Amino acid sequence: MGGRTLTRGRDGTVYNVVHQKAAEKEYRCPACNTVIRVGEANVVVWTEDTIWGTQAGIDGRRHWHSGCWARRPH
């Protein structure tokens, strides 16, 4: 995976964002609900700031198309 960055959302939530050069398996992007294909660049996003604790946030991480993540409402 690529380097991790932290991004603050409009609601103040801090997200961990990791840029991947190529997906290792298929994922479904939560923004557009289409498949991220094997080999396609994407970002993995999660927050550790949840009421259920850090591990719940990590377990809830999602793969997004890079463009979908960039176009999300900030």
N, C-alpha and C positions, 0 to 999 in steps of 0.2 A: 504494500500500500504506500501511498504517498505521504507527505507530511501532514500533520494535524494542525488545523487552525481553529481558533475560537471566534464565533460570530454571535453577536447579540441580536436577538429578534426584536420586532416592534414592541412586543409585550415585556421586554426585558430579560427573557429567557436566554441563557448562554448555551449555544450549540457547539458541539465538537463536530468538525467537518474534516473528513479525510478524502482526498482526491485519489481515485483508483484509475490506473491507465487501462485496465481491462477487467471486466467482471469474470469471475471464475465459474459462475453458474448463472442461470436466469433468475432475475428478480422482477418484481412489479413496482413501478414508480408510484408513490402515493399521490403525486400531483396530477399526472395525466392518466394513470391507471393502465399504462401499456407496459409491455415487457422490455426490460433491459437485457439485451442478448449477451451471450457469452462473448467475451472479447471487447465489448463496448465500454468506453470510458464512462465513469459515473462517480458520484460522491456518496459516501456513507455518513449519515448524520444521526446524532443522538444528543440528548441532554442528560446530565448527571444530577440535575436539580429537580427531583420528583418527590412527591410526598411518600412514595414507597421506597425511597433510598436510591443510592448511586447505582447499584447493580440492576435495579428495575429499569433505569434509564438506559444503561448499556444493553440490556436484553431487548429493549424496544427500538434499537437502532434500525434505520431504514436506508435502503439504497435508492437514490434519486438519479434521474438523468441530470447531467451537469447543467444543461440549459434550463430544465425545470427548476432546479434549485436557484439558479441565477435570476430567474423571472419571478420567483415567489414574492408576495408582498413583504416588504422589509418593515 
